[in-house]
């Protein structure tokens, strides 16, 4: 590397407060920060191994090119994992997982083993099946953006549903509609538009199901539905935005104590199986809707 360019890097770099190791054998420049670490890192990354070197403070030095868009915080998270300070594990939260996934991807430093670990943990954090769709999740919009960018396919269906319907937002906090608009506004336009289209598809599919009074095998049980479908099903769904959340609304119908309202056990079981099948239909259709 030309001496003048090297001098410019040295002048603009600041030593990282935690990762400037006294016995470090390689200096890595990331933006305006310098990390002194062990020279084993390039052995795991073909990208780092291919970078030109120069000597700085009697040890080899490299600079991560700006076009890779590596963030200092992400590189720090990578070192935390590599040096077992804060390794990716069962309790690692989304922001740290996202940092390690980005920096270890083919787009940046290309460290396949670490990328696989980060992807595995990401998939543990978000629903992959109908049974998990109502699990509480954080950072759904950011996770969706990340999953789309890096093609983490197993969690795309659940994340699109959560973000499109606002299911990941806490109704008790108020301002859900505004929070939902803000979440969509921060997503790439293509992803945001797909969420909007998905919501329209969900509502169009579920509206006739919700507003069609259920019937049963026995006339007496059908009469119960005719009397109670509006106050027990339709009205609460309207009040709680349940039309746009078909899986949750169907679950609420399934969980209702229909026996206490006069339905026989046979009809209760039959209808619950029917409503569970409706949930499965929605889940399966999600896979088609998000790729249209």
QUIPE-V828815 format. One record per residue. RES is the residue in one small letter. OMEGA is omega in radians with two decimals (* if undefined). Layout:
BEGIN
RES_OMEGA, RES_OMEGA
END
This chain:
BEGIN
x_-3.13, x_-3.08, x_-3.10, x_-3.14, x_3.10, x_3.14, x_3.11, x_3.12, x_-3.13, x_-3.10, x_-3.04, x_-3.07, x_3.07, x_3.13, x_3.12, x_-3.04, x_-3.10, x_-3.06, x_2.90, x_-2.96, x_-3.11, x_-3.13, x_3.12, x_-3.07, x_3.11, x_3.05, x_-3.14, x_3.10, x_3.09, x_-3.05, x_-3.14, x_3.14, x_3.12, x_3.13, x_3.05, x_-3.00, x_3.13, x_-3.04, x_3.07, x_-3.08, x_3.14, x_3.11, x_-3.14, x_-3.07, x_3.10, x_3.12, x_3.13, x_-3.12, x_-3.08, x_-3.06, x_3.08, x_-3.10, x_2.95, x_-3.13, x_-3.12, x_-3.11, x_3.05, x_3.05, x_3.09, x_3.11, x_3.08, x_3.05, x_3.06, x_-3.06, x_-3.12, x_-3.05, x_3.08, x_3.08, x_3.10, x_3.13, x_3.13, x_-3.11, x_3.12, x_3.12, x_3.08, x_3.11, x_3.09, x_3.12, x_3.08, x_3.13, x_-3.08, x_-3.08, x_3.03, x_3.08, x_3.04, x_-3.09, x_3.04, x_-3.10, x_-3.03, x_-3.07, x_-3.11, x_-3.12, x_-3.05, x_-3.04, x_-3.14, x_3.09, x_-3.13, x_-3.14, x_-3.10, x_3.11, x_-3.14, x_-2.97, x_-3.14, x_-3.10, x_3.10, x_-3.13, x_-3.09, x_-3.01, x_3.05, x_3.08, x_-2.95, x_-3.08, x_3.14, x_3.10, x_3.11, x_3.11, x_3.14, x_3.12, x_3.13, x_-3.14, x_3.10, x_-3.13, x_3.08, x_-3.07, x_-2.99, x_-3.03, x_3.09, x_-3.08, x_3.10, x_-3.11, x_-3.08, x_-2.93, x_-3.11, x_3.12, x_3.12, x_3.14, x_3.08, x_3.05, x_-3.06, x_-3.11, x_3.12, x_3.12, x_3.10, x_3.11, x_-3.13, x_-3.11, x_3.09, x_-3.10, x_-3.03, x_3.02, x_3.05, x_-2.93, x_-3.04, x_-3.10, x_-3.08, x_-3.07, x_-3.13, x_-3.13, x_3.08, x_3.13, x_-3.09, x_-3.09, x_-3.13, x_-3.08, x_-3.07, x_-3.10, x_-3.11, x_-3.11, x_-3.08, x_-3.13, x_-3.09, x_-3.10, x_-3.08, x_3.10, x_-3.08, x_-3.11, x_3.12, x_3.11, x_3.12, x_3.11, x_3.13, x_3.14, x_-3.14, x_-3.10, x_-3.10, x_3.10, x_3.01, x_-3.03, x_-3.12, x_-3.14, x_3.11, x_3.13, x_3.11, x_3.08, x_3.13, x_3.12, x_3.13, x_3.12, x_3.09, x_3.13, x_-3.13, x_-3.12, x_3.14, x_3.14, x_-2.97, x_-3.08, x_-3.14, x_3.11, x_-3.11, x_-3.02, x_3.03, x_-3.10, x_-3.13, x_3.03, x_-3.10, x_-3.14, x_-3.12, x_-3.11, x_-3.12, x_3.13, x_3.06, x_3.10, x_3.10, x_3.10, x_-3.12, x_-3.11, x_-2.94, x_-3.07, x_3.13, x_-3.08, x_-3.05, x_-3.05, x_-3.03, x_-3.07, x_3.10, x_3.13, x_3.11, x_-3.09, x_-3.05, x_3.12, x_-3.07, x_3.13, x_-3.13, x_3.13, x_-3.00, x_-3.10, x_3.13, x_-3.14, x_3.08, x_3.11, x_3.09, x_3.10, x_3.12, x_-3.05, x_-3.10, x_3.14, x_-3.09, x_3.13, x_-3.12, x_3.12, x_3.01, x_3.10, x_3.07, x_-3.07, x_3.14, x_-3.14, x_3.10, x_-3.13, x_3.13, x_-3.09, x_3.12, x_3.08, x_3.11, x_-3.13, x_3.06, x_3.08, x_3.08, x_3.07, x_-3.14, x_3.10, x_3.12, x_-3.12, x_-3.13, x_3.12, x_3.11, x_3.14, x_3.11, x_-3.07, x_-3.05, x_3.10, x_-3.13, x_*
END
